[in-house]
Amino acid sequence: MPKRTKCRIINALPGQFGFSPAESVDVEKAIQLSLDEFEAIRLLDAEGLTQEQCAQRMGIARTTVTGVYDSARKKIAKMVVEGRSLLISGGNVNFRASSEAAFKCKRKKGENEMRLAVTYENGEIFQHFGHTQQFKVYDIEDGKIIHEEIVDTNGQGHGALAGFLFGGKVDALICGGIGGGAQVALSEAGIKLYGGVSGNADEAARAFAEGKLEYDPDVMCSHHGHDHSCGDHHDDDHHCGGGCGH
């Protein structure tokens, strides 16, 4: 029986979950960088930690960090040298919310409650996930909304918003348009997406609580034309999720 790989702790989600050459996009030949490989690069190269410090952050042995880091560097080098796309997803990982305080939710989520977030602007569902300035958050129990409040995003966007919601213990998101990269980010963080919804935020939340919400499971963001600022050049069929749960 093969030895079970120990879960690697991920402290922050990528700002983008995919990168492609300017000339072409070939998802079929894309290189997949796992989330633990991304985390090793982030901690060692971006934050300048030692391998020992990185090992402590990720909850693994230093020798394991060495192997993960070497694998990540080879994949990034191959991407640059061969001009291939790169997707960041999957791996045997577990997520650690960086800070619930950043979410600034006044109420602690109950053990048997579901927390729903809705992209929000002036009472309506804001239609562009990556540019939302506020979420309206609803705590739901036994099919009823028991608490609601508005939370500011503090200028975060795209992939960072998934980590923001994860830190606030959000279980599900209602929004309008949303790009492929953000969809992957939400999926990796264990947040269920209900996209393509418009209209009054409170009404949508009530419909969700009652199991009557109508949404588009194939929603994509298209309001920016070709600048791709809502997401990345790939769909979410190529992520495999965290093997340790969320």
C-alpha positions in Angstrom: 0.0 0.0 0.0 1.6 3.4 -1.0 2.5 5.8 1.8 -0.1 8.6 2.2 1.4 12.0 1.5 1.1 14.4 4.4 -1.1 17.5 3.8 0.7 20.7 3.0 -0.7 23.9 4.6 -1.4 26.7 2.3 -1.4 30.1 3.9 -2.3 32.3 0.9 -4.0 31.8 -2.4 -2.5 33.0 -5.7 -3.5 36.3 -7.1 -3.9 34.6 -10.5 -4.4 30.9 -11.1 -3.1 30.8 -14.7 -0.5 32.4 -17.0 -0.3 32.1 -20.8 2.1 33.3 -23.5 0.9 36.5 -25.3 0.9 34.8 -28.7 -1.3 31.8 -28.0 -3.3 29.9 -25.3 -3.0 26.2 -25.3 -4.6 24.8 -22.2 -4.2 21.2 -23.4 -0.4 21.5 -23.1 -0.4 23.7 -19.9 1.9 22.8 -17.1 0.2 22.3 -13.7 1.9 23.9 -10.7 0.3 22.4 -7.6 -0.7 24.7 -4.7 2.0 23.4 -2.4 4.6 24.1 -5.1 3.2 27.6 -5.4 3.3 28.0 -1.7 7.0 26.9 -1.5 7.9 29.5 -4.2 5.9 32.2 -2.5 7.5 31.6 1.0 11.1 31.0 -0.2 11.4 33.4 -3.1 8.8 36.1 -2.5 8.9 36.3 1.3 12.6 35.2 1.6 12.0 32.6 4.3 14.5 29.9 5.0 13.6 26.3 4.2 13.2 25.6 7.9 10.8 28.5 8.3 8.9 27.4 5.1 8.7 23.8 6.5 7.1 25.2 9.7 4.6 27.3 7.8 3.6 24.4 5.5 3.6 21.8 8.3 6.0 19.4 6.5 9.7 18.3 6.8 12.5 20.5 5.5 13.5 17.7 3.1 10.0 17.7 1.7 10.2 21.5 1.2 13.4 20.9 -0.8 11.7 18.4 -3.1 8.6 20.6 -3.6 10.6 23.7 -4.3 12.9 21.9 -6.8 9.8 20.6 -8.6 8.2 24.0 -8.8 11.3 25.7 -10.2 11.7 23.1 -12.9 8.1 23.5 -14.0 8.4 27.3 -14.1 11.6 27.0 -16.1 9.9 24.7 -18.5 7.0 27.1 -18.9 9.4 30.0 -19.8 11.7 28.0 -22.0 9.0 26.2 -24.0 6.5 29.1 -24.0 3.7 27.0 -22.4 0.8 28.0 -20.2 0.8 27.5 -16.5 -2.1 26.5 -14.3 -1.9 26.7 -10.5 -4.2 24.1 -8.8 -4.5 20.9 -7.0 -2.2 19.1 -4.6 -2.6 17.3 -1.3 -3.2 20.5 0.7 -5.2 22.1 3.5 -6.0 25.8 3.7 -5.3 28.1 6.6 -7.2 31.3 6.8 -4.7 34.1 7.1 -6.9 36.3 9.2 -10.6 36.4 10.1 -10.0 40.0 11.3 -9.4 41.1 7.7 -13.0 40.0 6.9 -14.3 42.2 9.7 -17.5 40.3 10.3 -19.0 41.3 13.6 -20.6 38.0 14.3 -18.9 34.6 14.8 -20.3 31.9 12.6 -22.2 29.2 14.5 -21.2 25.5 14.2 -24.3 24.4 12.4 -24.7 27.5 10.2 -24.0 28.1 6.5 -22.5 31.4 5.6 -23.5 32.9 2.3 -21.8 35.9 0.7 -23.3 38.0 -2.1 -21.5 40.5 -4.3 -23.2 43.7 -3.3 -23.9 47.3 -4.4 -26.8 49.5 -3.3 -29.1 46.5 -2.5 -28.4 44.7 -5.8 -26.1 41.8 -6.7 -23.0 43.4 -8.2 -22.3 41.8 -11.5 -18.5 41.7 -11.7 -17.0 39.6 -8.9 -13.4 40.8 -9.3 -14.3 44.4 -8.8 -16.8 44.1 -6.0 -16.2 46.6 -3.1 -18.6 44.9 -0.7 -20.2 41.6 0.1 -23.5 41.2 1.9 -23.0 38.2 4.3 -25.9 36.0 5.5 -25.7 33.3 8.2 -28.3 30.6 7.5 -29.6 27.9 9.8 -32.5 25.4 9.1 -33.4 27.2 5.9 -33.7 30.7 7.5 -31.5 33.7 7.5 -30.6 34.4 11.1 -28.1 37.3 10.6 -27.0 39.6 7.8 -24.4 42.3 7.5 -22.3 44.2 4.9 -18.5 43.6 4.7 -16.0 45.8 2.8 -13.4 44.0 0.6 -10.7 46.6 1.3 -9.8 46.9 -2.3 -8.9 43.2 -2.8 -9.7 41.6 -6.1 -9.9 38.4 -8.2 -8.0 35.5 -6.6 -7.4 37.5 -3.4 -11.1 37.7 -2.9 -11.4 33.9 -2.6 -8.9 33.9 0.2 -10.7 36.9 1.8 -14.0 34.9 1.7 -12.3 31.7 3.0 -10.9 33.7 5.9 -14.4 34.7 6.8 -15.6 31.1 6.8 -17.9 31.6 3.8 -19.4 28.4 2.4 -21.2 29.7 -0.7 -21.1 32.8 -3.0 -23.8 34.4 -5.1 -22.6 36.7 -7.9 -23.2 37.8 -11.5 -20.2 37.4 -13.8 -17.0 35.7 -12.7 -13.9 34.7 -14.6 -12.4 31.2 -14.9 -9.4 32.0 -12.6 -11.7 33.2 -9.8 -13.9 30.2 -10.2 -10.8 27.9 -9.7 -9.8 30.0 -6.6 -13.2 29.6 -5.0 -13.3 25.9 -5.8 -9.8 25.3 -4.3 -11.0 27.2 -1.2 -14.1 25.0 -0.9 -16.6 27.7 -1.6 -19.6 26.8 -3.7 -20.4 29.2 -6.5 -23.8 30.3 -7.6 -23.1 32.7 -10.6 -25.2 34.4 -13.2 -27.6 35.8 -10.7 -29.0 39.4 -10.8 -31.5 41.5 -9.0 -32.1 42.2 -5.3 -29.5 40.6 -3.0 -31.8 39.9 -0.1 -34.3 38.2 -2.3 -31.6 36.0 -3.8 -30.3 35.1 -0.3 -33.8 34.1 0.8 -34.3 32.0 -2.3 -30.9 30.3 -1.6 -31.9 29.6 2.0 -35.2 28.0 0.8 -33.4 26.0 -1.9 -35.1 27.9 -4.7 -32.3 30.0 -6.2 -32.0 30.0 -10.0 -28.4 30.4 -11.2 -26.1 29.7 -14.2 -23.6 26.9 -13.5 -21.7 27.8 -16.7 -21.4 31.5 -15.9 -18.3 33.4 -17.1 -17.3 37.1 -16.9 -17.3 38.8 -20.3 -17.6 42.5 -19.6 -14.0 43.4 -20.3 -13.7 42.1 -23.8 -10.2 40.9 -24.4 -8.3 42.2 -21.4 -9.1 39.1 -19.3 -8.9 41.1 -16.0 -11.8 39.1 -14.5 -10.0 35.8 -14.8 -7.5 33.7 -16.6 -7.1 31.9 -20.0 -8.4 28.6 -18.7 -11.5 26.9 -17.4 -11.8 25.0 -14.1 -11.9 21.5 -15.6 -8.2 21.3 -15.0 -8.0 21.7 -11.2 -8.2 18.7 -9.0 -8.8 20.2 -5.6 -7.2 19.7 -2.2 -6.9 16.1 -1.1 -7.1 17.1 2.6 -10.4 18.9 2.6 -11.1 22.5 3.4 
